[in-house]
């Protein structure tokens, strides 16, 4: 005997919202207006310390279309295969620059201020007005008064409300090198072990039986696939022709609007292809000898320690584990794998020690160029892996904004204007690509800085970090990084309240971020009223501009 379908039956199993919807009178109108689903957008950040030799980093053209030939003479030559997907935002300044005269920020510490304020755009506390005061609480352990960008995004968009912060090489982000803060004055340690990351991701793999709690996180299937058996059962009930039409319309609407990540790639097979296996993770966790380099140590014939972290980041993106992933490289690091014996902080100062004045270390420019080249190769590896995975009508890279941020511009000057920022991927078509875009004034010949004004060819020049001669004239390239952060948040779908600041439950575009957007306002550590002088985003970076 057949049965007519009842409301009680429809509300069982699939959930009231999913099954009752076909019987709302507006279903046909909604189906007509439905747009095809698109893969989610992600932000993947690579952060390195001490800037770079800017004169070799920037292409000659600061505004206009880029070609592979533009990149070939530069540190970015490894990104030439991806030039059509590359965006170089030029003319940007980060916040809270340290100077010996308190001209442009607080007086805590050159590294602490730039790192702690970089993704927060907040001053640090406790404040110091003495740039040469060495108390540990202000020089090493002051913390920003607001949360960082990764947490602001994750709080709205991530399933667990947290970003994935990976400390490359196993060096946890603490003290003056920290960049991620979950709340005011609250450093976020992140994950220092590849084993922790792999363990976090394996519960999302689709080729192992999911628990009820992870059922909703299945990737590569539409909702219609997940509930197909239930809908087939419903279709066998004796129902009116009108109700049957509504059920079919609802199935079509599900196909069009509720598709999850289309890659279907979140599986152990992808982890294996990326070398993100338990075996490699275990090898990366073995104790190292004194002469081994944690970043360049070989895990396999084609993978080193840094690449393993990058591949885990790619796996996390493919699994849509979180929309924001951070790869933080360590500060004060000795790149023994590159044949170097001095730490990166000392080399950035052009010295063999951590001082700010002295005589050039012979050959130091070449040493720094080795580090720059290494970081560029690591970023190119990350980009290449993202681009190797098909997703939707393009690749995983096309649905990401993979951005290499550097703590400062030149590591001797500690200047924050004229930042070297490289983005690859349009975040689903949101950003213009294949371009360098000078967001400050559109000029095509913005300076590349003066990184090679001292220590050229190993000459025994006297180094003076206080003069900031190797940086960029402070009157140039000062467009606030806050606006670029607004670009990134809007690309991912973060929403703001009526005041323009990102806010859970908001419905407006993000136009404001941080406490200040002029580095001079940081002087005094929060004594100036919170002010965003130049709200909005850089429209010149958008694909529609």
C-alpha positions in Angstrom: 0.0 0.0 0.0 1.4 3.4 -0.9 1.6 6.2 1.5 1.3 9.9 0.9 4.2 11.8 2.2 3.7 13.7 5.4 5.5 16.8 6.9 6.8 14.6 9.7 8.5 12.3 7.3 10.1 15.2 5.4 11.5 16.6 8.7 13.2 13.4 9.5 16.9 12.6 8.6 17.7 15.4 6.3 16.8 18.2 8.6 13.9 20.6 8.4 15.5 23.4 6.4 16.8 21.1 3.7 13.6 19.1 3.2 10.8 21.5 4.0 12.2 24.1 1.6 10.6 22.5 -1.6 7.2 23.1 -0.2 7.7 26.8 0.3 5.9 28.8 -2.4 9.0 30.7 -3.4 11.1 27.7 -4.4 10.6 28.3 -8.2 11.7 31.9 -7.9 14.8 31.0 -5.9 15.7 28.2 -8.3 15.5 30.7 -11.2 17.7 33.1 -9.5 20.3 30.5 -8.3 23.8 31.0 -9.5 26.4 28.2 -10.1 28.5 27.5 -7.0 32.1 28.5 -7.0 35.0 27.0 -5.0 35.9 28.8 -1.8 38.6 31.4 -1.7 41.6 31.0 0.5 44.5 33.2 1.7 47.9 31.5 2.1 50.6 33.7 3.7 54.3 33.1 3.6 56.1 35.4 6.0 59.9 35.9 6.2 62.1 38.1 8.3 64.6 40.9 7.6 63.5 42.0 4.2 65.7 41.5 1.2 68.2 43.1 -1.2 65.5 45.3 -2.7 67.6 46.4 -5.6 67.6 42.8 -6.9 64.1 41.9 -5.8 61.8 44.4 -7.6 61.3 44.3 -11.4 62.2 47.5 -13.1 58.6 48.2 -13.9 56.5 49.2 -10.9 53.2 49.7 -12.7 52.0 47.9 -15.8 51.7 44.4 -17.3 54.5 42.0 -16.3 56.2 39.4 -18.5 58.6 36.5 -17.7 61.4 38.7 -19.1 60.6 41.3 -16.4 61.3 38.8 -13.7 64.3 37.1 -15.1 66.9 39.6 -13.8 65.4 39.6 -10.4 65.1 37.4 -7.3 61.6 36.6 -8.5 62.9 34.7 -11.6 61.6 31.4 -10.1 58.1 32.8 -10.4 58.4 33.4 -14.2 56.2 30.4 -15.1 53.4 31.9 -13.1 53.8 35.6 -14.2 50.3 35.6 -15.7 48.9 34.8 -12.3 51.2 37.2 -10.4 50.3 40.5 -8.8 52.9 42.8 -7.3 51.3 45.5 -5.1 53.9 48.3 -5.1 54.2 51.5 -3.0 52.9 50.0 0.3 54.0 50.8 3.8 53.5 48.6 6.9 52.9 50.1 10.3 55.0 51.1 13.3 58.4 51.6 12.0 61.3 51.8 14.5 63.7 54.7 14.1 66.4 55.9 16.4 64.7 59.3 16.7 61.1 58.1 17.2 60.2 59.8 13.9 57.8 57.1 12.7 56.8 54.7 15.5 57.4 53.3 18.9 60.8 52.9 20.5 60.6 49.2 21.5 62.6 47.1 19.1 63.2 47.1 15.3 62.0 43.5 14.9 59.3 43.3 17.6 57.4 46.4 16.4 57.4 45.5 12.8 56.3 41.9 13.4 53.8 42.5 16.1 52.1 45.4 14.3 52.4 43.9 10.8 49.1 42.0 10.7 47.4 43.8 13.5 48.1 47.5 12.7 48.0 48.1 16.4 50.7 49.5 18.6 52.5 47.3 21.1 52.3 47.4 24.9 54.0 48.2 27.2 55.4 51.1 25.3 58.9 52.3 25.2 60.0 55.8 24.2 63.7 54.9 24.3 64.8 53.1 21.1 68.0 51.9 22.9 66.3 50.7 26.1 66.9 46.9 26.6 64.4 45.9 29.2 63.0 42.5 28.2 59.4 43.4 28.7 59.5 46.2 26.1 62.2 44.9 23.8 61.2 41.3 23.5 57.8 40.7 25.0 55.6 43.6 24.3 52.4 42.5 22.5 49.9 44.3 20.2 46.7 45.7 21.4 44.6 44.0 18.8 44.2 40.6 17.0 46.0 39.8 13.7 44.5 39.5 10.3 44.6 35.7 10.2 42.4 35.5 13.3 40.0 38.2 12.2 39.4 36.3 9.0 39.2 32.9 10.6 36.7 34.1 13.3 34.2 34.7 10.5 35.0 32.0 8.0 36.9 29.1 9.5 34.9 26.0 10.7 36.6 26.1 14.1 37.2 29.9 14.2 41.0 29.5 14.0 43.6 29.9 11.3 46.2 27.3 10.5 49.6 28.9 11.5 52.6 26.7 10.7 56.0 27.5 12.1 58.4 26.3 9.4 61.4 24.5 10.7 59.8 23.7 14.0 60.5 27.1 15.6 57.4 28.3 17.5 56.5 32.0 17.1 57.2 33.6 20.4 58.7 36.9 21.7 59.8 39.5 19.2 59.3 37.3 16.2 55.6 36.6 16.7 53.1 37.7 14.0 49.9 35.9 14.9 47.7 37.1 17.8 44.3 35.6 18.6 43.3 38.6 20.7 44.8 41.7 22.2 48.1 40.9 23.9 47.6 37.2 23.2 50.3 35.5 21.0 49.1 32.5 19.1 51.8 29.8 19.1 50.7 27.9 16.0 51.8 24.4 15.1 55.5 23.8 15.1 55.5 20.1 14.1 54.4 18.7 10.7 53.0 15.8 12.6 50.5 18.1 14.3 49.4 19.5 11.0 49.0 16.1 9.4 47.0 14.8 12.3 44.7 17.9 12.1 44.0 17.2 8.4 43.6 13.4 8.3 40.1 13.6 9.7 39.0 15.4 6.6 40.2 12.8 4.1 37.3 11.4 2.0 38.8 7.9 1.5 38.4 7.0 5.2 35.1 6.6 6.9 33.9 9.9 8.3 32.3 10.1 11.7 29.0 11.9 12.1 30.8 14.9 13.4 33.0 15.2 10.2 30.2 14.1 7.8 29.4 17.7 6.9 33.1 18.3 6.1 33.2 15.8 3.3 34.9 17.4 0.3 34.4 16.9 -3.4 30.7 16.0 -3.1 27.6 18.2 -3.5 24.9 18.1 -0.9 22.8 16.3 -3.5 25.4 13.5 -3.5 25.5 13.3 0.3 21.7 12.9 0.7 21.0 11.1 -2.6 19.6 8.0 -0.8 17.3 10.0 1.4 16.0 12.0 -1.6 15.5 8.8 -3.6 13.5 7.4 -0.7 11.3 10.5 -0.7 10.8 10.3 -4.5 9.2 6.8 -4.0 6.4 8.1 -1.9 3.0 8.7 -3.4 2.9 12.5 -3.7 1.0 15.0 -5.8 2.5 16.0 -9.1 3.0 19.5 -7.8 5.0 18.3 -4.8 7.0 16.0 -7.1 7.9 19.0 -9.3 8.9 20.9 -6.2 11.1 18.1 -5.0 12.8 18.0 -8.4 13.2 21.8 -8.3 14.8 21.5 -4.9 17.2 18.8 -6.1 18.2 21.1 -8.9 18.6 24.0 -6.5 20.9 22.0 -4.3 23.0 21.1 -7.4 23.4 24.8 -8.3 23.9 26.4 -4.9 25.2 24.1 -2.2 28.1 22.5 -3.9 31.1 22.2 -1.6 34.7 22.2 -2.7 34.7 20.7 -6.2 38.2 19.3 -6.1 37.4 16.0 -4.4 41.1 16.0 -3.7 41.1 15.9 0.1 42.3 12.3 0.4 45.3 10.3 1.4 46.1 9.9 -2.2 46.7 13.6 -2.5 48.7 13.6 0.7 50.9 10.9 -0.7 51.3 12.8 -4.0 52.4 15.8 -2.1 54.8 13.8 0.1 52.8 14.8 3.2 53.0 11.2 4.5 53.5 9.9 8.0 56.9 8.6 6.9 58.1 12.0 5.8 56.6 13.7 8.8 58.4 11.3 11.1 61.7 12.0 9.3 61.2 15.7 9.7 60.8 15.1 13.4 64.0 13.3 14.0 66.7 15.0 16.2 69.1 17.1 14.1 72.8 17.2 14.4 74.5 20.5 15.1 75.5 21.0 11.5 72.1 20.3 10.0 69.7 22.9 8.7 66.1 22.3 9.6 64.8 24.1 6.6 67.0 22.6 3.9 67.4 19.1 5.4 66.3 16.6 2.8 63.2 14.6 3.7 63.1 12.8 0.3 64.8 13.2 -3.1 62.4 16.0 -4.0 61.4 17.5 -0.7 63.1 19.5 2.0 61.8 20.5 5.4 60.4 23.8 4.2 58.7 22.2 1.2 57.1 19.7 3.5 55.4 22.5 5.5 54.4 24.1 2.2 52.9 20.9 0.9 50.9 20.5 4.1 49.6 24.0 3.5 48.5 23.0 0.0 46.8 19.9 1.5 45.0 22.1 4.0 43.8 24.4 1.2 42.6 21.5 -0.9 40.7 20.1 2.1 39.3 23.6 2.8 40.3 23.1 6.4 40.4 26.8 6.9 40.3 29.8 4.6 43.6 31.3 6.0 46.9 29.5 6.3 50.2 31.0 7.5 53.7 29.7 6.8 56.0 31.6 9.2 59.7 31.2 8.5 62.1 31.6 11.5 64.0 34.7 12.6 67.7 34.8 13.5 68.3 31.6 11.5 71.6 30.1 10.4 71.2 28.7 6.8 73.8 26.1 7.1 72.3 24.3 4.1 73.2 27.3 2.0 76.8 27.2 3.3 76.3 30.2 5.7 77.7 30.3 9.2 76.2 33.6 10.5 72.6 34.0 11.5 70.2 35.9 9.2 69.6 38.8 11.6 73.3 39.6 11.7 73.7 39.3 7.9 70.7 41.6 7.4 72.7 44.2 9.3 75.7 43.5 7.0 77.7 42.3 10.0 78.9 39.1 11.7 77.1 40.1 14.9 73.8 41.6 16.1 75.1 45.2 16.4 73.8 48.1 14.4 77.2 49.6 13.5 80.5 48.2 12.4 82.5 47.1 9.4 80.9 45.2 6.5 81.2 41.4 6.6 83.1 40.6 3.4 80.8 39.1 0.8 77.7 39.8 2.8 75.6 41.0 -0.2 76.1 37.6 -1.9 75.2 35.9 1.3 71.9 37.8 1.6 71.2 37.1 -2.1 71.5 33.4 -1.3 68.8 33.7 1.4 66.6 35.8 -0.9 66.9 33.2 -3.6 66.1 30.4 -1.2 62.9 32.1 0.0 61.9 32.9 -3.6 62.4 29.2 -4.5 60.3 28.1 -1.5 57.5 30.5 -2.6 57.7 29.3 -6.2 57.4 25.7 -4.9 54.3 26.6 -2.9 52.7 28.3 -5.9 53.6 25.4 -8.2 52.0 22.9 -5.9 48.8 25.0 -5.7 48.7 25.3 -9.4 49.1 21.5 -10.0 45.7 20.7 -8.5 42.6 21.2 -10.6 39.6 22.8 -9.0 36.5 24.1 -10.6 37.3 25.7 -14.0 40.9 26.3 -13.0 43.4 25.3 -10.4 43.5 25.5 -6.6 45.9 28.4 -7.1 43.3 30.4 -9.0 41.0 30.2 -6.0 43.7 31.4 -3.6 45.7 34.5 -2.9 49.1 33.2 -2.1 51.1 36.1 -0.7 54.7 36.4 0.3 55.0 39.1 2.9 58.4 40.3 4.3 58.8 41.9 7.7 60.7 44.9 6.4 61.9 46.3 3.1 65.7 46.4 3.6 67.0 44.6 6.6 69.7 47.1 7.5 67.5 50.2 7.2 64.5 48.4 8.9 62.3 50.6 6.7 58.7 49.6 6.3 57.9 51.7 3.2 58.3 50.3 -0.3 57.5 46.8 1.0 58.4 43.8 -1.1 55.0 42.0 -1.5 54.2 39.3 -4.0 50.8 37.8 -4.6 50.1 34.9 -6.9 46.5 33.8 -7.6 43.4 35.9 -8.2 41.3 34.5 -5.3 38.6 33.3 -7.7 39.0 36.2 -10.1 38.8 39.0 -7.5 42.3 40.4 -8.2 44.0 41.7 -11.3 46.9 39.4 -12.2 49.9 39.6 -14.6 50.6 43.1 -13.3 52.7 45.3 -11.1 50.4 47.9 -9.6 51.8 51.0 -7.9 48.9 51.7 -5.6 50.4 55.0 -4.3 50.6 57.0 -7.5 50.6 54.7 -10.5 54.1 55.7 -11.6 56.0 52.9 -13.5 59.4 53.8 -12.1 59.1 53.6 -8.4 62.5 53.3 -6.8 63.8 49.8 -5.8 65.5 51.3 -2.7 69.2 51.5 -2.0 70.2 48.1 -0.6 73.5 48.0 -2.4 74.7 51.4 -1.4 77.1 49.8 1.2 79.2 46.6 1.3 79.4 46.3 -2.5 81.8 43.6 -3.6 82.8 43.0 0.0 84.3 46.5 0.4 85.0 47.3 4.1 82.4 50.1 4.4 81.3 51.3 7.7 77.7 50.1 8.4 75.3 52.4 10.2 71.7 51.1 10.6 70.6 54.3 12.2 71.1 56.3 9.0 68.7 54.1 7.1 70.6 54.9 4.0 70.0 51.4 2.4 66.2 51.9 2.6 63.8 54.1 0.6 63.2 57.8 1.1 60.5 57.9 3.7 58.5 60.4 1.6 57.9 57.6 -1.0 55.8 54.4 -1.1 53.6 55.0 1.9 50.2 53.7 0.9 48.9 52.0 4.1 49.0 48.2 4.2 45.6 48.3 6.0 43.9 48.9 2.6 45.5 45.8 1.1 44.3 43.8 4.1 40.8 45.1 3.3 41.3 43.8 -0.3 42.2 40.4 1.0 39.3 40.2 3.5 36.7 41.3 0.9 38.1 38.8 -1.6 37.5 36.0 0.9 34.0 37.1 1.9 34.7 38.7 5.3 32.0 41.1 6.3 32.0 44.4 8.3 29.6 46.2 10.5 28.2 49.6 9.8 31.5 51.2 10.9 33.4 49.3 8.2 35.5 47.2 10.6 35.3 43.4 10.2 32.6 42.0 12.5 30.9 38.6 12.8 27.3 39.0 11.6 28.2 42.0 9.5 26.8 42.5 6.0 28.9 45.4 4.6 32.3 45.4 2.8 35.4 45.8 4.9 36.8 49.3 4.7 38.6 49.7 8.0 41.2 47.5 9.8 43.5 48.1 12.7 44.0 51.1 15.1 46.1 53.3 12.9 47.0 53.5 9.2 49.8 56.1 9.5 53.0 54.9 11.1 53.6 58.2 12.8 50.4 57.7 14.8 52.1 54.8 16.6 54.5 57.1 18.4 53.7 56.9 22.1 52.1 53.5 21.9 48.3 54.3 21.6 48.2 57.8 23.1 46.7 59.1 19.8 43.0 58.5 19.1 42.3 55.5 16.9 42.2 56.8 13.4 42.0 55.3 9.9 42.8 58.3 7.7 42.4 56.4 4.3 39.6 53.8 4.5 38.6 51.4 1.8 40.7 49.1 -0.3 43.0 49.5 -3.3 40.6 49.5 -6.2 43.5 49.3 -8.6 44.3 45.8 -7.4 40.8 44.5 -8.4 40.2 42.6 -11.6 37.4 45.0 -12.5 39.5 48.1 -12.3 
